[in-house]
Amino acid sequence: MAQGATIYSLTIDLADMDRGVYAALELRVARQPSESAAYLVARVLAYCREYTDGIAFSQGIAAGDEPALWVRDATGQITAWIEVGLPDAARLHRGSKRSGRAVVYTHRDAAQLCAQLSGQKIYRAEDIPVYALDRRLVDGLAARLERRCALSLSITEGQIFATLGDLSLSGAVTEHHIA
């Protein structure tokens, strides 16, 4: 019998000073059996950095042809296609064509990902930012993440400051581009 997803209930106090976004979020996030804790944390951090009306977690890994996150307008049209991890060129091409904006968040080697995608057929590749999340921040949060927890995130000047219980971490988010 196949193992089902594990549901995480996260209360997040978000203060994104770079964009002027302040919100108290109550998230229920499904972690698929094939998904690492670091990938789950990267998805949550991407959600918070991109938080806006209409943002939602898709079925992601479980669906296969959906991004990790997307933003839909009031008509249901996809306005942002947000990939997490190491997406392939075909997924980015499809996402960039289907939405007004495509973006990638990775907790892996962003330079290697950009080099791998360089020269591939990707619609508007030059317009797709690749954001590298600090690996120590992601791993630190992943090691302490519980199925129910409260997290405080402050984002300012490209830095994420996170507090989870008595743990305080910070890390940079650096922007890369597909050559």
MOBEL-V735864 format. One record per residue. N is the residue number from 1. SS is DSSP state (~ for helix, > for strand, _ for the rest). OMEGA is omega in radians with two decimals (none if undefined). Layout:
# MOBEL-V735864
N_SS_OMEGA / N_SS_OMEGA
This chain:
# MOBEL-V735864
1___-3.10 / 2___3.11 / 3___3.14 / 4___3.14 / 5___3.04 / 6_>_-3.10 / 7_>_3.06 / 8_>_3.07 / 9_>_-3.05 / 10_>_2.99 / 11_>_-3.06 / 12_>_3.02 / 13_>_-3.03 / 14_>_3.03 / 15_>_3.12 / 16_>_-3.09 / 17___3.12 / 18___-3.09 / 19___-3.11 / 20___-3.13 / 21_>_3.13 / 22_>_-3.06 / 23_>_2.98 / 24_>_-3.04 / 25_>_3.01 / 26_>_-3.07 / 27_>_2.95 / 28_>_-3.03 / 29_>_3.12 / 30_>_3.05 / 31_>_-3.14 / 32___-3.14 / 33___-3.12 / 34___-3.05 / 35___3.11 / 36___3.08 / 37_~_3.12 / 38_~_3.11 / 39_~_3.10 / 40_~_3.11 / 41_~_3.11 / 42_~_3.10 / 43_~_-3.13 / 44_~_3.11 / 45_~_3.09 / 46_~_3.10 / 47_~_-3.11 / 48_~_3.13 / 49_~_-3.11 / 50_~_-3.00 / 51___3.11 / 52___3.06 / 53___3.08 / 54___3.14 / 55_>_3.14 / 56_>_2.97 / 57_>_3.04 / 58___3.05 / 59___3.00 / 60_~_-3.10 / 61_~_-3.10 / 62_~_-3.09 / 63___3.11 / 64___-3.08 / 65___3.11 / 66___3.06 / 67___3.07 / 68___-3.13 / 69_>_2.98 / 70_>_3.07 / 71_>_3.10 / 72_>_3.07 / 73___-3.07 / 74___3.13 / 75___-3.11 / 76___3.13 / 77___3.10 / 78_>_3.13 / 79_>_3.08 / 80_>_3.13 / 81_>_-3.01 / 82_>_3.12 / 83_>_3.10 / 84_>_3.08 / 85___-3.09 / 86___-3.11 / 87___3.10 / 88___-3.07 / 89_~_-3.12 / 90_~_3.12 / 91_~_3.13 / 92_~_3.11 / 93_~_-3.14 / 94_~_-3.13 / 95_~_-3.14 / 96_~_3.11 / 97_~_-3.06 / 98_~_-3.04 / 99___3.09 / 100___-3.07 / 101___3.04 / 102_>_-3.12 / 103_>_3.11 / 104_>_2.97 / 105_>_3.14 / 106_>_3.04 / 107___3.10 / 108___-3.13 / 109___-3.08 / 110_~_3.14 / 111_~_3.11 / 112_~_3.11 / 113_~_3.13 / 114_~_3.11 / 115_~_3.13 / 116_~_-3.11 / 117_~_-3.11 / 118___3.12 / 119___3.11 / 120___3.11 / 121___3.12 / 122___-3.14 / 123___-3.13 / 124___-3.10 / 125_~_-3.10 / 126_~_-3.13 / 127_~_-3.08 / 128___3.08 / 129_>_3.05 / 130_>_-3.12 / 131_>_3.11 / 132_>_3.07 / 133_>_-3.14 / 134___-3.05 / 135_~_3.12 / 136_~_3.09 / 137_~_-3.12 / 138_~_-3.12 / 139_~_3.12 / 140_~_3.11 / 141_~_-3.13 / 142_~_-3.12 / 143_~_-3.07 / 144_~_-3.09 / 145___3.08 / 146___-3.09 / 147___3.02 / 148_>_3.12 / 149_>_3.10 / 150_>_-3.06 / 151_>_3.06 / 152_>_3.14 / 153_>_3.01 / 154_>_-3.12 / 155_>_3.12 / 156_>_3.09 / 157___3.09 / 158___3.12 / 159_>_3.02 / 160_>_3.07 / 161_>_-3.05 / 162_>_3.03 / 163_>_3.12 / 164_>_-3.04 / 165___3.12 / 166___-3.13 / 167_>_3.05 / 168_>_-3.13 / 169_>_3.02 / 170_>_3.12 / 171_>_-3.13 / 172_>_2.96 / 173_>_-3.10 / 174_>_-3.09 / 175_>_3.09 / 176_>_3.11 / 177_>_3.09 / 178___-3.07 / 179___none
